Every structure is written in structure tokens, then in C-alpha cells.
Amino acid sequence: MISTAELSLNESMLALDRAHLVHPVANWRGHEQRGATVLQSGRGAWLRDAEGRELLDAFAGLWCVNIGYGHDSVVEAAARQMRKLPYATGYFGFSSEPAIELAAKLVEIAPAGLDHVYLTLGGSEAVDAAVRLIVQYYNSTGRPRKKQFISIERGYHGSSSTGAGLTALPAFHRGFDLPRPEQHYIASPYPYRNPAGRDAKAVIASSVAALRAKVNELGAENVAAYFCEPIQGSGGVIVPPVGWLKAMREACRELDILFVADEVITGFGRTGPMFACDAEGVSPDLMTVAKGLTSGYAPMGALLMSERVYAGIADGTPSGAVVGHGATYSAHPVSAAVALEVIRLYEEGGILANGQRVARHFESGLQAMLRHPLVGDARSRGLLGALELVSDKVTKERFDPALDLPDRLAAAGYRNGLIFRAFGDGILGFAPALCYTPSEFEAMFERLQRTLDEVLDQPEVRRAVA
């Protein structure tokens, strides 16, 4: 039972949060009224909030705590590095051992051909670096007209001033004067709602044709790069058919545009292999990673690039001139030390293998949910998945936004001790930690079933179901 003193402390924290802390991707006035949910501790796949509730985290924080909470060896790696050397700049030719070792390790485990690494503090910064260096690459190689960028509808590539324009979600454009004129989109593969249907060959052919048409419209001599997530995350966990990624990569090669794989969410075992590109033997020109790189224990991301891109910039830079891109915390030694230990746990600690082993429990649990009256689609790859809720399973009609279904679902889930992502269009996203056990999946789906049942029993929802 929570004590009076603890209750007073919690109320004080909530008041301070309302008054001072700006939350990401939130309705600011709405948050002031509702207040924060304060999380206090975590162990494995479980969290505890400030009021003592135990919660099963089915979203790995924000798609990132892949190894689970509370690994002491990661904490110790950070502490050792803090005592030894808490900071080292990468400017002026300086470096640090963890940063060097991490760059080499990432090249070792990444898809073949990615030989150079720029270390950032997160995924948005990695995407921003990719755009800047792609512009530099084409200017350095005598093709300054190639300035147009293509990404996918419902795609997410961070929320920097540049990346938020490649992101194709309205919330990240509204009021920010985005997208920019040089940012363009093609349709999402989205098998559940693709006009071509679920046929894999048709979906792939449709996407390749859309990319070719967009490049033709813009002029191949003007197009710099195509950005894509192997599986679209924040757009609703859209899982393309096997072969889609490889086909899009080959199309980019034929069209003479750079192929950028955004593996910020899909990297580090989330979809099964270390990287989603590995499953199809895809070697991108550039690849962005973050999240699972440190499992969320410290901020860090990375941009990996091919020798072709690196050499194009290096050889095209005037003698003695610098490539003017960098940040104070690039290649931070403490974050690098954390990342090295997290990668060790993936490989030597059995975390990656466990994620691959238990993925069948996750997939079968999601598929079983198709029996529920609210669920129109279940999709997953590895430990990344979603349920799409519809008011009519035949027509695939979505629920009226006025019903506030996402808020109803998130609140019911929390009451049942389960955390997941409730997207605005009735899609539930799941990204359980790679340390999940079969019994934890049983608990997850039992709580999810209860959550869906409770929401369905609400009169307004029941009336909306065909």
C-alpha cells in the first residue's frame, strides 16, 4: 500500500511535471489537464509506476528496451567509463576507445558494404546526418542537381527539422511548414489496405512501379535518395511482403539513387536477425540505427555508410578543408561503452537467440486475436507486430475518430497492467523485449484479450461495430 508521504511526493511530482516539463508528441494543454503517469522502476519485461502498479511492457519503452530493464552489466559498463573518461570530443582528431571499438563492431555486424560509421545521439540525428551527407556527396561528386528525396506514406524518419519532412505523418507536419519542396512520397505497401490486395508479387510490383514513376516525374538527374523502413513503425507497423525490401533496393540501384534503410526500430534483433536487411541480403548505401543500439539505457544512434559514399565525400573535399558536420556529443564514450555491452548481451548473453526462439509465441498470440470482434488484421515479423481494429471486418471500415478509441484502449490496457502503443487510427502496436518468456507472452495476451473485451463492452463502441 502506498503511504501518505509517498502520495504527497507523487502529487508534488505531477504538479512539477504539469508546470515545467514539455512532453514529446503531446497535446500540451491536454497534458496539463490529465497529468503524467510516473514510472519508477523496471526489471526484465516489467515496470512499476509511482503508485506501485506492476505493468507488463509490451512496447519496450519506445521500441527500444530490447534487452529488458535492469541489466546490471550495462549499468556497470557505464559507471566504469564514467569513472575513467566521462567525455571525449571527436573534434580536433580526438577519439576514445569505446567509440573506436563500437564503430568497428558495428561494421562487423552490419550488412556487408557498410564500412564507415558516424555516431550520433539518436535516430532523428542519424537521419538528419544522412540527409546532410547525401547532399554533400552529390555536391562533392559533381552532381549538384540531385537534391530531391523520396520516402513512403505513413513512414517515420524522426522529428528533426529535416527528418520530420521525410516522415509522412500529419502530426509531424502540422504547423511546421513541412514537408519541404524537395521531399516527396510514394504509397505505403500496406498489404491489408493495398489496392493490389495481399498478393506479395502484386504489392512488390506496385511499390517498384510507384518509385519508378516518382523518379521519372522528378527526373532521375534530380533525385538524391530513397528512404524507407524495412517495416514501417510509427505509421502502424506496416509489414511488407518478403522480397519487398530487396526489390526496392534493386530499383534504386537501377535508377541511380541512393538507398537508405532506416533501421532505427527494426535493428538489433527486433525482426529476428540482427538487422532486417540481413533477412533479404540487402546492402544499403546508408543505414540509420538507434534505439536497440543501447537498448535505451543511454542516448545513441549511428549512421553507417558505404565506401562509395564515404570516398565520394572524402575525395571531393578540398585539401585542408573540413566536412562541416558534427555535434558536441558525437561518439560519446559513455553511450559507446553502453552500446558495446548491449551488443555483447545480444550475441553472448543469448538475448538475440531468445528473441528468435519466442517469436512464434508472439505471432501465434496475435493471430489468435483475429477471432475478436474488433480485430480486422494481425501482422508481425519477429517481435514487431500490430493489430488493426475495424468497425466492419468485411469492408475494413475504421472507427469514427470521435469515438477516441486509442485513448479508450490505452486506458483499459493500463488498468489491466499492460502497456502497448495505441495509434490514432485504431492500430495497436507491440514491440516486446527480446527477453520475453513464453509465460510472459501468455500474460500479455490474456491481458490484451481482457482489454479488448472491456472496450467492446462500452456501449458507444458496441454500437459502432457492424
N, C-alpha and C positions, 0 to 999 in steps of 0.2 A: 504494500500500500504506500502511495506517495505521501510524504509528510507535509505539514503546513509550511515548513521552511522551504522545502523543495518546490511546492506550489507557488510560493511567493517569488522564488528565484525564476521559475519558468515564466510567470506573468511579467516579471521585470524584463526578461529576455525578449518576450514577444513585443512589449512596448518599445524597446530599443530598436528591434527589427523594423517595426512599423515606421518609426520616426526617421531612421537613418540608412537602412540597408536597401539598396536598389537591386532587385532580383532580375535575373536574365529572363527574357521572353515571358513577360508577365504584364497583366493589366495593372498598372501602378495603383490607381485608386481602388480597384477591386481587391488588390493585395492588402492595402491599408485596412480595409474593412474586414477581410477574412483572417488575416494574420498568418504567420508562418507555422509550419509543422517542424519542430526542432528535433533533429536526430542526434542521439547521444553516443551510441557505441555500435560496434559491429563485430561479428565473428563468423567466418565462413560465409554462408549464404544468408545469414540472419542479421537483422538490425534491431536496435532498441531505441524507442523515442524517449523524449524527456519526461513523458508520463508513465514510463515503464512498460509500454506495449511492445511485445515481440512481433516482428514483421518479417515475412519471408520476401526477400528481394528478388523479384523475377525480372529485373531490368538492369542488374549490375551497375547500380548508381545511375549513370547516364551512358549506357552501353560500354562501360569502361572497366569495372572492377572484375576483370576476367578471372583472376586467381582467387577471388573472395576476400573477405575482410580479415584483418588480424594476423597476417603472416609476420612473425617476429623477425625472421631473417631479413626481410625488406627494411623494416624499421632499423635494424642493426646496421645494415649497409649504408643507410642514410646517415645514421649517427657517426659511424666511422669516418665517412667522408667529410662530415661537418667538422669533426674534431681535427682532421688532417688538413683539409683545404676547403673551406665552405664556398669559395667563389674563385673563379679564374676567368678572365676575359679571353675571348677568342680573337680580339683585335690585336694589332701590332705583332702578329706572329706568335702570340702566346697560345698555349693549349694546356690540357690536363689529361692525366692518364685515363680516367673514366670516359671522357669524351672520345679519345682516340680509340680505346677498346670498344666502345659502343658502335662507333662508325664502322669499324672492321667487322664487328659481329653482325650488324645489320646487312652489310654487303654479303656476308657468308650465308645468311638465312633467307635473303630476299630472292625474288625471281632473277634468273640469270640475266646479266647485262646491266644491272643497276649497280654501278661501281663507285658512285660518289654520293656523299651524304651531307646535307645541311641540317643541323639540329635546331629545332625551334622550341617554343613553349606550349604548343598545342596544334590542333588540326587547322583552325582558322588561319593561324600564322603560316602553317605549311602551305596551304592553298594560296595565300597571298604571295608567298615567296615563289611558288611555281609560276604564277602569272607574271610577276616582275621579271623572273629569269627567262621565261619564254620570250617576252618582249626583247630582252637583252640579247637572247640567242639569235633571233631573226635580224635584229639590227647589226649584230656582230658578223653575221654571215651574209650580209648584203641583200637581205630580203625585207626591207623595212615596211613593205605594204601589208605583210601578214600580221594583222592586228585584230582579226575577228575571232571570237571564241564561241564554241558551241557546247551546250550541256543539255540535260534532259529535264523535261517537265516532271515536277514532283521531286527533283533531285535536291540534295543538300550538300553545300560545299563551304560551310562556315558562315560566320556573320561579320567578317571584316568589311571594310568599305568596298573592296573589290569582290571578295568571295560571296558576299550576300547577293550580288547580282548574278553570279553563276548559279547560286541557289535559286530554285524555281518554285518558291512557296510565297504566297502573297504577304504573309505576316512580316517577312524579311524585306519586302519592298515598300510597303505602305509608309508614306511619309519620309522615305529616304532617297527619293529620286532615283529609284532603281527599277529595272535593270538599266545599265548604260547602253548607249547606242551600239557598242561593239559586242554586246552579249546577246546570244540567240539560243533558242531551244528547239529540240525535236521531241516528238511524243515519247512518253514512257512506254516500255514494253508491256507492262501491266497485264499479264495473262488473263486475270479474272475479268477485266473490262476491255480487253483489246478487241477492236472490230474484226481482227483476223481470227478471233477465237483462241482456244487454248493450244492449238496445234503448234508444236515447237518450231517446226520449219517455217510456218507462216509468220509467227511472231518475229523470228530472227530476220526473215526476208523483209518484213515490214520495217524493222528498225534500220537495217542496212540501206534500204531504199530511201528512208527519210533522211538519213545522214547524207547520202549522195545528193539528194535533191537540195538540201540546205546548202551544202558546199557549192553546188552548181549555181544556186541562186546568188550566193555571196561572191562567187569566183574563187577557185582554188588558190589563186595567187594572193588572195586577201585573207585566207583562213589560217590561223595560227595553230589551234589545238582543239581537241575534243576532250571534255572532262566527263567521267562517269564513275558512279559507284558500282561495283560488281553486283551488289544488292542494294537497292535504294532503302535507306534507313528512315530518316525523319519524314519522308514522303509517304510512309505507310508500309514499310518492309515489303517492297515490291520485289519478288524473286523471279528473275528472268529464267527462261529455259536453259538447260546445259547447252553450251555451244554459242550462246549469245555473245558472251564476252570476247571469245576468240574471233568471232565473225566481225565484231565492231573494231577490234584491234587490226585485223587484216584490212578492213575497209580504210582505216586511217592511213595505213602504210601505202595502199594503192593511191589514195587521194593526196599524199604528201603533206599530211598534217600530223602534228604530234598527238600521241595517245597518252592521256593522263589518267591513271587509275587512282581513284580516291578510296584508299583502304583504311581510312580513319576508324570506321566502325567495323569493317569486315576483317581487319588484320588480327594477327596473334591468336589464331585458333577459333575465332568466333564462328566461322562457317565450316570448320573441320580441319583443313590443313593450316599451316602457319599463316598463309595468305590466300585469299580467294583466287588470285591469279594462278596459284600453283595448280589448282584443280583442272585448269584447262591449258596448262603450259603456256600461259600468256606472259610475255616480257614487255611491259610498258616502256615508253620513253621516259616518263617520270611517274613517281608513285608517292602519294602522301600518306603518312601514318601518324597515329597519336593514340589516345585512349588506352587500349590494351598494352601499349608500349611500356607504360609504367603501372598499368592496372589502376590508374587513378591515384596512386599513392603520392605522386609528385607531378607537377606540370611538365610535360614534354611532348613534342611531336618531332617529325622529321620529314624532309623532302629528299627522296632518293632520285638520282638522275643517271642516265646512260652516259657512256663515254662520248657519244656523238654530241649530246647537248653540252656536256661539260667542256669538251675540247672546242666546240664552236664558240663558246663564250671566252674561254681562256686564250685561244689563238687570235680571236678578233679584238681583244682588248689592247689598246696601245701600250707599248713598252713603258713600264713605270707607273701606269695608271691603275687605279683600284676599281674593282667591281663594287659599286656603291650600294651594297645591300647587307644589312646586319642589324643586330639588336644587342642590347646590354646583356641579356640573359641567354643568348645563343650558346648552345653546348654547355649548359650549366652543369658543373661537376657533380652536384648532389643528385640532381634528376638523372644524370647519366649513370651514376652508381646504382640508383634505384632500378633503372631500366635493365641494367646488366643482371641484377639479382632476379628480377621478374622473369626475364628470358631464361635464366637458369632454371627457375621453377617450372616454366613451360616444358623445357626439354628434359632436365634431370629429375625434377620433382614430380613428374607424372601428370602434371596439370593438363597439358595438351592431349595426352593419351586418354585421360579420363573424360575430357570433353567429347572426344570422338566416340568413346565407348557408350556414354549415356545419351548421345543424341537421339538414339532410337526411342528412348522413353519420352523425350520431348516431342518428337514427330508424331508418335502414336497418340500421345495425350491431346495434341492439337487436333489431329484428325478425328478423334472421338468426339470432340466438341461440335463437329458438323451436325450431330444429332439434335443439338439445342435449337429451339425455335428462332433464336436471334441470329444464329451464325450462318452466313452465306458462303464464306470461304475460309479455309485454313491453309497456311503456306509456311514453309520453313526451309532452311538449309543449315545444317549443323545446329548450333544453339542460337539461331537468329530466326524469329518467326512472328507470325501475326494471325489474328482472327479478324475477319471483316464482318461487321454486323449489318444486317439489312432488314428493312421492314417487310420485304417481299422476296422470298428466295427464288421465285420464278423470274421476276422482272429485274431483280438485283437493285430495287429502289432503296436509296439511302433514307435514313430517318430525317425528319424535319429538324434543321439546326435549332429551332426554337425550343425543342424538347430538352436541350442541354444534356444529351446522352453521355458525352465524355465525362462531365462533372458527376453525373449520377453513378457512372461505372467506377470512376476513381475513388469516390467517397465510399461506395459499397465495398470495393476491394480493400480499402484501408480498414474498414470496420471488421472485415474478415481476416485481417492480418496478412494482406498480400499487396505488394507494390508492383505495378506494371505501368505501361505508357498508354494513356487513352487519347488518341489523336482526335482532331476536331471533326473528322468525317466518319466516325463510328468504327475506326480501326483500332484494335488493341495490339500493342507491340510488346514483344517479350525478348529478353536477352539474358537468360540465366547465366550465372557464373559457371566457368568450366569445372569448378569443384563440386557441383551439384551431385547428390547421390540419388539412386532410384527412389528411396523413401522420400526425399525432398521433392522429387517430381510428383509423387503421389499426393503429398500435402499441397503442392502448388495447384494441381488440377482439381483436387477436392475443394479448395478454397475458391478457385475460379468458377467452378460449377455453382457453388453456393452464391457467389456474387452475381452471376448471370441470372440465376433463378430469382434472386431478390429484386433485381432491376426489372425483370419481366413481370413480376407481380405488382409493380407500381401501376396504378390504373391508367395513367397517361401513356405509359409505354405499351401496356397490354392493348389499349385501343388502337395504337399505331401499327400493330402487327397484323399483316394480312392473314 
